[in-house]
């Protein structure tokens, strides 16, 4: 910043920033002290509403580099040639905690990635798990209410958490992930990322494909036990944020190998389970991960508030060649994320530096609103117009999806293996005996804090349906803890 006299927000020089203006020595403060009033008024307004979810986070800038040709699957320009680089911004976060919560907790981690492409910003908003607790956005507010503070006690209540999970069998797979070894990453650098949802890629010929994104950490997976996390959360609540910043400062730039699973659109209807169900993974034996890129983080934000807190991500931010799927959780998020940011940051949040497209200008007919800076000057604010205004391209970003039937609040079409427990059981059976033991201990410890026996019994039964041994061992562990 240029050195010179301290000024007011309006640019006038400040004569005294140490003492308020008073009526006589030691007298009452005067209203005419506009520097004092300006500073106090600004201070009162320095915080914006924190995110309802993913409030606690850290971020960094980086570069995405294409390492393999995927043009047969997508016409997205930032993926058009091997070696091509695109600027990125990645925000990590926990889900349930508020802005002052510790980093080292058992919670999914947000993995929100912004690509500043030549065709506009593309946001990929995922997690460090490939699945989620629910499959329909209509249940999302209810789920989050169970993770947040109870309206009566003001605390997170295990009764609420486990009541919802036990009454929602679809959560069994994600809960098994969450209470396993990967439930508490040692740092943001030492965990994988996933797009989680199913998305559409489409190529120049108009062919469409369903895809799932994978980000494999090049640092290796490192996790914390519950005891280690409890100690770290108390000793250093900012542990993960600090680790990321200091690693980049040292020049140890974290990176991820980026891959994608690809399913031809025609195969979705007859696949053995609903491929758009967010509580399911696609087995790699059916659709192997194809590596196509490298993501590296190499620059810290200069100001956490301006660049991390005011950063906004929306899964509705697509570019030509990439689009949504019928995933019901994704469909809800297409609206909810943008709406949250319009409320939290403001209607012109997209124009803040961290959110602004880099290689192209946003050409819209939107005007005015909070913090509008007049960037459009005298340009017309309607379309069509005959004054050289922006025009539509007549080419959709993604391919249309065939639909049929009648409207209604119904389940997705049935598939042979649409089951809430199969994949949770598969995950359990993949674990070593040591991993199973830690999983059981973590689950039993959490369930021991639930006050009602019927909730505990329901929860244990969900894991029993996933795998008989899983349920039997968990039941015994819970009984031992509860006496």
C-alpha positions as CSV (number, residue, x, y, z in Angstrom):
1,X,0.0,0.0,0.0
2,X,1.2,3.5,-0.8
3,X,2.6,5.3,2.2
4,X,1.2,8.7,3.1
5,X,-1.2,10.5,5.4
6,X,-4.0,8.5,7.1
7,X,-7.3,9.5,5.6
8,X,-11.0,9.2,6.2
9,X,-13.0,6.8,4.0
10,X,-13.7,9.9,1.8
11,X,-10.0,10.6,1.5
12,X,-9.6,13.6,3.8
13,X,-6.4,13.6,5.9
14,X,-6.7,12.6,9.5
15,X,-5.0,15.1,12.0
16,X,-5.4,13.0,15.2
17,X,-6.2,9.2,15.3
18,X,-5.4,8.9,19.1
19,X,-7.9,11.2,20.7
20,X,-11.6,11.8,20.3
21,X,-12.8,15.4,19.9
22,X,-14.3,16.7,23.2
23,X,-16.0,19.7,24.6
24,X,-13.1,21.0,26.5
25,X,-10.3,18.9,28.1
26,X,-11.9,15.7,29.5
27,X,-15.4,16.9,28.5
28,X,-18.1,15.0,26.6
29,X,-17.3,13.7,23.1
30,X,-18.7,15.9,20.2
31,X,-21.0,14.6,17.5
32,X,-18.9,16.6,15.0
33,X,-16.0,14.2,15.5
34,X,-16.8,12.4,12.2
35,X,-13.6,10.3,12.3
36,X,-14.8,8.7,15.5
37,X,-18.3,8.1,14.2
38,X,-17.1,6.7,10.9
39,X,-14.7,4.3,12.6
40,X,-17.3,3.1,15.1
41,X,-20.1,2.8,12.5
42,X,-17.8,0.8,10.2
43,X,-16.7,-1.4,13.0
44,X,-20.3,-2.2,13.8
45,X,-20.8,-3.4,10.3
46,X,-17.5,-5.3,9.6
47,X,-19.1,-8.7,9.9
48,X,-21.4,-10.1,7.3
49,X,-23.8,-13.0,8.2
50,X,-21.7,-16.1,8.4
51,X,-22.6,-19.0,6.1
52,X,-25.4,-21.2,7.5
53,X,-23.3,-24.2,6.7
54,X,-19.5,-24.3,5.9
55,X,-19.0,-21.2,8.0
56,X,-15.5,-22.2,9.2
57,X,-13.1,-22.3,6.3
58,X,-9.7,-21.5,4.7
59,X,-8.8,-20.9,1.1
60,X,-5.9,-20.5,-1.4
61,X,-5.4,-19.7,-5.0
62,X,-3.8,-22.1,-7.4
63,X,-3.5,-23.6,-10.9
64,X,-5.3,-26.4,-12.7
65,X,-3.4,-28.1,-15.5
66,X,-4.8,-30.5,-18.1
67,X,-2.7,-33.6,-18.2
68,X,-4.8,-35.8,-20.6
69,X,-7.1,-35.3,-23.6
70,X,-10.8,-35.3,-22.6
71,X,-12.1,-33.5,-25.6
72,X,-14.1,-36.6,-26.8
73,X,-16.2,-36.1,-23.7
74,X,-16.5,-32.3,-23.2
75,X,-16.2,-29.1,-25.2
76,X,-15.3,-27.0,-22.1
77,X,-12.5,-24.7,-23.4
78,X,-10.4,-24.9,-20.2
79,X,-10.1,-28.6,-20.8
80,X,-9.4,-28.3,-24.5
81,X,-5.7,-29.3,-24.7
82,X,-3.1,-31.0,-22.7
83,X,-0.9,-28.5,-20.8
84,X,-3.5,-25.8,-20.6
85,X,-3.5,-23.9,-17.3
86,X,-6.5,-22.3,-15.5
87,X,-6.4,-20.1,-12.4
88,X,-8.3,-21.4,-9.4
89,X,-9.5,-20.6,-5.9
90,X,-10.2,-23.4,-3.5
91,X,-12.1,-23.0,-0.2
92,X,-12.0,-25.8,2.4
93,X,-14.4,-25.9,5.3
94,X,-16.1,-27.8,8.0
95,X,-19.9,-28.2,7.6
96,X,-21.6,-27.8,11.0
97,X,-19.4,-25.5,13.1
98,X,-19.8,-21.8,13.2
99,X,-17.1,-19.3,12.2
100,X,-15.2,-19.6,15.5
101,X,-15.4,-23.4,15.7
102,X,-12.1,-25.5,15.8
103,X,-10.8,-27.2,12.6
104,X,-10.0,-30.6,14.1
105,X,-13.5,-32.0,14.5
106,X,-15.4,-35.1,13.1
107,X,-17.2,-33.5,10.3
108,X,-17.2,-33.6,6.5
109,X,-15.0,-31.1,4.8
110,X,-16.2,-28.8,2.0
111,X,-14.1,-28.8,-1.1
112,X,-15.3,-25.8,-3.1
113,X,-13.3,-25.0,-6.3
114,X,-13.6,-22.0,-8.6
115,X,-12.1,-22.2,-12.1
116,X,-11.5,-18.8,-13.6
117,X,-11.9,-20.0,-17.2
118,X,-12.0,-18.0,-20.5
119,X,-15.7,-18.8,-20.8
120,X,-16.5,-17.5,-17.3
121,X,-16.3,-19.0,-13.8
122,X,-16.9,-22.7,-13.3
123,X,-17.7,-23.7,-9.7
124,X,-17.3,-27.3,-8.5
125,X,-18.8,-27.5,-5.0
126,X,-18.0,-30.8,-3.4
127,X,-16.8,-32.5,-0.2
128,X,-14.0,-34.7,1.0
129,X,-16.4,-37.6,0.9
130,X,-17.9,-39.1,-2.3
131,X,-21.4,-39.4,-0.7
132,X,-23.7,-37.5,1.6
133,X,-26.3,-38.1,4.3
134,X,-29.4,-37.5,2.2
135,X,-30.5,-37.7,-1.4
136,X,-33.2,-35.0,-1.7
137,X,-32.7,-31.3,-1.0
138,X,-36.1,-31.0,0.6
139,X,-34.6,-32.8,3.7
140,X,-31.5,-30.6,3.8
141,X,-32.8,-27.9,6.2
142,X,-34.0,-30.6,8.6
143,X,-30.7,-32.4,8.5
144,X,-28.7,-29.2,9.2
145,X,-31.0,-28.2,12.0
146,X,-30.0,-31.5,13.8
147,X,-26.3,-30.6,13.4
148,X,-26.7,-27.0,14.6
149,X,-27.6,-25.7,18.1
150,X,-30.9,-26.9,19.6
151,X,-33.3,-23.9,19.9
152,X,-34.0,-24.7,23.5
153,X,-30.6,-25.8,24.9
154,X,-28.4,-23.7,22.7
155,X,-26.1,-26.7,22.2
156,X,-25.6,-29.4,19.7
157,X,-27.7,-32.4,20.9
158,X,-26.8,-36.0,20.2
159,X,-30.4,-36.9,20.6
160,X,-31.2,-34.7,17.6
161,X,-28.3,-35.9,15.5
162,X,-29.0,-39.6,16.0
163,X,-32.8,-39.3,15.9
164,X,-32.6,-37.9,12.4
165,X,-29.9,-40.4,11.2
166,X,-31.7,-43.4,12.7
167,X,-35.0,-42.3,11.0
168,X,-33.1,-41.7,7.7
169,X,-31.6,-45.1,6.7
170,X,-30.1,-43.4,3.6
171,X,-27.6,-41.7,5.9
172,X,-26.0,-45.1,6.9
173,X,-23.3,-45.0,4.2
174,X,-22.1,-41.5,4.9
175,X,-22.2,-42.0,8.7
176,X,-20.0,-45.1,8.2
177,X,-17.5,-42.8,6.3
178,X,-17.7,-40.1,8.9
179,X,-17.0,-42.3,11.9
180,X,-14.2,-44.2,10.2
181,X,-10.6,-43.2,10.1
182,X,-11.1,-40.5,7.4
183,X,-13.7,-38.7,9.5
184,X,-11.1,-36.3,10.9
185,X,-8.4,-35.3,8.3
186,X,-5.0,-34.3,9.8
187,X,-5.1,-31.2,7.5
188,X,-6.8,-29.9,4.5
189,X,-3.7,-30.9,2.5
190,X,-3.9,-34.6,3.5
191,X,-7.4,-35.4,2.3
192,X,-9.1,-36.3,-1.0
193,X,-11.8,-34.2,-2.6
194,X,-14.9,-35.2,-4.6
195,X,-17.4,-33.5,-6.8
196,X,-19.8,-35.9,-5.0
197,X,-22.7,-35.2,-7.3
198,X,-23.2,-36.6,-10.8
199,X,-22.7,-33.9,-13.5
200,X,-23.0,-33.8,-17.3
201,X,-20.2,-33.4,-19.7
202,X,-21.0,-32.9,-23.4
203,X,-18.8,-32.7,-26.5
204,X,-18.8,-30.8,-29.8
205,X,-20.8,-33.5,-31.4
206,X,-23.6,-33.1,-28.9
207,X,-23.0,-36.4,-27.1
208,X,-23.6,-36.3,-23.4
209,X,-21.9,-38.2,-20.5
210,X,-22.6,-38.5,-16.8
211,X,-19.4,-37.8,-14.7
212,X,-18.1,-37.9,-11.1
213,X,-15.0,-35.9,-10.1
214,X,-12.2,-37.2,-7.9
215,X,-9.3,-35.2,-6.4
216,X,-6.6,-37.5,-5.0
217,X,-4.2,-35.8,-2.6
218,X,-0.6,-36.1,-3.7
219,X,0.5,-35.6,0.0
220,X,-1.1,-38.9,1.0
221,X,-4.0,-39.4,3.4
222,X,-3.3,-38.5,7.0
223,X,-6.0,-38.6,9.7
224,X,-6.4,-37.9,13.4
225,X,-7.9,-40.3,16.0
226,X,-10.7,-38.9,18.2
227,X,-8.3,-38.4,21.1
228,X,-5.7,-36.6,18.9
229,X,-8.4,-34.4,17.5
230,X,-9.8,-33.5,20.9
231,X,-6.4,-32.4,22.1
232,X,-5.6,-30.4,18.9
233,X,-9.0,-28.7,18.8
234,X,-8.3,-27.3,22.3
235,X,-4.7,-26.5,21.8
236,X,-5.0,-24.9,18.3
237,X,-8.5,-24.3,17.0
238,X,-7.0,-22.8,13.8
239,X,-4.8,-25.9,13.1
240,X,-6.0,-26.7,9.5
241,X,-6.1,-23.1,8.4
242,X,-2.6,-22.5,9.8
243,X,-1.2,-25.6,8.3
244,X,-2.4,-24.7,4.8
245,X,-1.1,-21.1,5.0
246,X,2.3,-22.0,6.4
247,X,2.8,-24.9,3.8
248,X,2.2,-22.4,1.0
249,X,4.5,-19.8,2.6
250,X,7.2,-22.5,2.8
251,X,6.8,-23.2,-0.9
252,X,5.4,-26.7,-0.2
253,X,2.5,-26.3,-2.6
254,X,-0.2,-28.9,-2.0
255,X,-1.5,-30.7,-5.0
256,X,-4.2,-33.2,-6.1
257,X,-4.4,-35.5,-9.1
258,X,-7.7,-35.0,-10.7
259,X,-9.8,-37.7,-12.3
260,X,-13.3,-38.4,-13.5
261,X,-15.6,-41.4,-13.8
262,X,-17.6,-41.4,-17.0
263,X,-20.9,-43.1,-17.7
264,X,-22.6,-42.9,-21.1
265,X,-26.0,-41.3,-20.8
266,X,-27.7,-44.4,-22.2
267,X,-26.5,-46.6,-19.4
268,X,-28.0,-44.6,-16.6
269,X,-31.6,-45.8,-16.9
270,X,-30.6,-49.5,-16.6
271,X,-27.7,-49.2,-14.2
272,X,-28.1,-51.4,-11.1
273,X,-28.8,-48.5,-8.8
274,X,-29.8,-44.9,-9.4
275,X,-26.6,-43.2,-10.6
276,X,-27.9,-39.8,-9.4
277,X,-28.3,-40.9,-5.8
278,X,-25.9,-38.8,-3.7
279,X,-25.7,-41.5,-1.0
280,X,-24.1,-44.0,-3.5
281,X,-20.7,-44.3,-5.1
282,X,-20.1,-45.7,-8.6
283,X,-17.9,-48.8,-8.2
284,X,-14.5,-48.2,-9.9
285,X,-14.8,-51.7,-11.4
286,X,-17.8,-50.4,-13.4
287,X,-16.5,-47.0,-14.2
288,X,-12.7,-46.5,-13.5
289,X,-11.3,-43.1,-12.7
290,X,-9.7,-41.5,-15.7
291,X,-6.9,-39.0,-14.7
292,X,-7.0,-35.8,-16.7
293,X,-5.6,-33.0,-14.5
294,X,-3.4,-31.7,-11.7
295,X,-4.5,-29.1,-9.2
296,X,-1.9,-27.1,-7.2
297,X,-2.4,-24.4,-4.6
298,X,0.4,-21.9,-4.7
299,X,-0.8,-18.5,-3.3
300,X,-2.4,-17.4,-0.1
301,X,-5.1,-14.8,0.1
302,X,-3.9,-11.3,1.1
303,X,-7.0,-10.8,3.2
304,X,-9.1,-13.6,4.7
305,X,-12.3,-11.6,5.0
306,X,-12.2,-10.2,1.5
307,X,-11.2,-13.3,-0.3
308,X,-12.2,-16.3,1.9
309,X,-15.3,-15.1,3.7
310,X,-16.6,-13.1,0.8
311,X,-15.9,-15.8,-1.8
312,X,-19.0,-17.3,-3.2
313,X,-19.5,-20.6,-4.9
314,X,-22.5,-22.0,-6.7
315,X,-23.0,-25.3,-8.5
316,X,-25.1,-23.4,-10.9
317,X,-22.0,-21.7,-12.3
318,X,-21.4,-23.8,-15.4
319,X,-19.5,-23.2,-18.6
320,X,-20.2,-24.6,-22.1
321,X,-19.6,-28.4,-22.1
322,X,-20.6,-29.0,-18.4
323,X,-24.0,-29.1,-16.9
324,X,-26.2,-30.6,-14.1
325,X,-27.8,-34.0,-13.7
326,X,-31.2,-35.0,-12.3
327,X,-29.5,-35.5,-8.9
328,X,-32.2,-34.2,-6.5
329,X,-29.7,-32.8,-4.0
330,X,-27.8,-31.0,-6.8
331,X,-31.0,-29.6,-8.2
332,X,-31.8,-28.0,-4.9
333,X,-28.3,-26.6,-4.5
334,X,-28.5,-25.0,-7.9
335,X,-30.9,-22.5,-6.3
336,X,-29.9,-22.5,-2.7
337,X,-26.2,-21.5,-3.0
338,X,-26.8,-18.5,-5.1
339,X,-29.7,-17.4,-3.0
340,X,-27.6,-17.7,0.2
341,X,-24.9,-15.5,-1.3
342,X,-27.3,-12.9,-2.5
343,X,-28.6,-12.6,1.1
344,X,-25.2,-13.0,2.9
345,X,-22.8,-11.0,0.8
346,X,-25.2,-9.0,-1.4
347,X,-26.7,-8.8,-4.9
348,X,-23.4,-7.7,-6.4
349,X,-21.2,-10.3,-4.7
350,X,-20.2,-11.7,-8.1
351,X,-18.3,-8.5,-8.8
352,X,-16.0,-8.7,-5.8
353,X,-12.4,-9.5,-7.0
354,X,-12.3,-13.0,-5.6
355,X,-15.6,-13.9,-7.4
356,X,-15.1,-11.9,-10.6
357,X,-14.3,-13.8,-13.9
358,X,-10.6,-13.3,-14.9
359,X,-10.4,-13.9,-18.6
360,X,-13.8,-12.6,-19.6
361,X,-16.1,-9.7,-18.7
362,X,-19.5,-10.4,-17.1
363,X,-21.9,-8.9,-19.7
364,X,-25.4,-8.7,-18.1
365,X,-28.4,-6.4,-18.0
366,X,-28.5,-6.5,-14.2
367,X,-28.1,-3.0,-12.6
368,X,-28.2,-1.2,-9.3
369,X,-28.5,-2.9,-5.9
370,X,-26.3,-2.8,-2.9
371,X,-22.7,-1.8,-3.7
372,X,-23.3,-1.4,-7.4
373,X,-20.3,0.5,-8.8
374,X,-21.8,1.8,-12.1
375,X,-19.5,-0.4,-14.2
376,X,-22.0,-0.5,-17.1
377,X,-22.0,3.3,-17.4
378,X,-24.6,4.3,-20.0
379,X,-25.1,0.9,-21.6
380,X,-28.6,-0.2,-22.2
381,X,-30.1,-2.5,-19.6
382,X,-32.5,-4.6,-21.8
383,X,-32.3,-7.2,-24.5
384,X,-32.8,-7.3,-27.5
385,X,-31.5,-3.8,-28.3
386,X,-30.0,-2.2,-31.3
387,X,-27.2,-0.3,-29.4
388,X,-24.6,-3.1,-29.6
389,X,-25.6,-4.8,-26.3
390,X,-24.7,-8.4,-25.4
391,X,-26.7,-11.0,-27.2
392,X,-27.7,-14.7,-26.6
393,X,-25.6,-17.4,-28.3
394,X,-28.5,-19.7,-29.2
395,X,-26.3,-22.7,-28.0
396,X,-27.1,-24.3,-24.6
397,X,-24.2,-25.0,-22.2
398,X,-25.4,-28.6,-21.8
399,X,-27.5,-31.2,-23.5
400,X,-31.2,-31.6,-22.7
401,X,-32.3,-34.6,-20.6
402,X,-35.2,-36.7,-21.7
403,X,-38.1,-36.8,-19.1
404,X,-41.4,-38.6,-19.0
405,X,-44.4,-39.3,-16.7
406,X,-46.4,-37.0,-14.5
407,X,-45.4,-34.4,-11.9
408,X,-45.4,-35.4,-8.3
409,X,-43.3,-35.6,-5.1
410,X,-42.1,-39.1,-5.8
411,X,-39.0,-41.3,-5.4
412,X,-36.6,-41.6,-8.3
413,X,-37.2,-44.5,-10.7
414,X,-36.4,-47.8,-9.1
415,X,-33.2,-49.8,-10.0
416,X,-32.3,-53.3,-9.0
417,X,-29.9,-52.3,-6.2
418,X,-31.6,-49.1,-4.8
419,X,-30.9,-50.0,-1.2
420,X,-29.7,-47.8,1.7
421,X,-27.5,-50.3,3.3
422,X,-25.5,-52.3,0.6
423,X,-22.8,-49.7,0.1
424,X,-22.4,-49.0,3.8
425,X,-21.9,-52.8,4.3
426,X,-19.4,-52.9,1.4
427,X,-17.4,-50.1,3.0
428,X,-17.3,-51.8,6.4
429,X,-16.2,-55.1,4.8
430,X,-13.3,-53.3,3.0
431,X,-11.9,-52.1,6.3
432,X,-9.1,-53.9,8.2
433,X,-9.9,-55.3,11.7
434,X,-8.1,-52.3,13.2
435,X,-10.1,-49.8,11.1
436,X,-13.3,-51.6,12.1
437,X,-12.4,-51.4,15.7
438,X,-11.9,-47.7,15.6
439,X,-15.1,-47.2,13.6
440,X,-17.0,-49.2,16.3
441,X,-15.4,-47.2,19.1
442,X,-16.2,-43.9,17.5
443,X,-19.8,-44.8,16.8
444,X,-20.3,-46.2,20.3
445,X,-18.8,-43.2,21.9
446,X,-21.2,-40.9,20.0
447,X,-24.3,-43.1,20.7
448,X,-23.5,-43.3,24.4
449,X,-24.4,-39.6,24.6
450,X,-28.0,-40.3,23.3
451,X,-30.5,-40.2,26.1
452,X,-33.3,-42.4,24.6
453,X,-32.9,-46.1,24.1
454,X,-35.3,-46.3,21.1
455,X,-33.1,-43.9,19.1
456,X,-30.0,-45.9,19.9
457,X,-31.7,-49.2,19.0
458,X,-32.9,-47.7,15.7
459,X,-29.4,-46.4,14.9
460,X,-27.8,-49.8,15.7
461,X,-30.3,-51.6,13.6
462,X,-29.4,-49.5,10.5
463,X,-25.8,-50.6,10.8
464,X,-26.9,-54.2,11.5
465,X,-28.8,-54.2,8.1
466,X,-25.6,-52.9,6.5
467,X,-23.6,-55.9,7.9
468,X,-24.6,-58.3,10.6
469,X,-21.1,-58.2,12.3
470,X,-21.1,-54.4,12.1
471,X,-24.4,-54.2,14.0
472,X,-23.5,-57.0,16.5
473,X,-20.2,-55.4,17.5
474,X,-21.7,-51.9,17.7
475,X,-24.5,-53.1,19.9
476,X,-22.1,-54.7,22.3
477,X,-19.8,-51.7,22.4
478,X,-22.8,-49.3,23.1
479,X,-24.1,-51.6,25.9
480,X,-20.7,-51.7,27.5
481,X,-20.5,-47.9,27.6
482,X,-24.1,-47.3,28.7
483,X,-23.9,-50.0,31.3
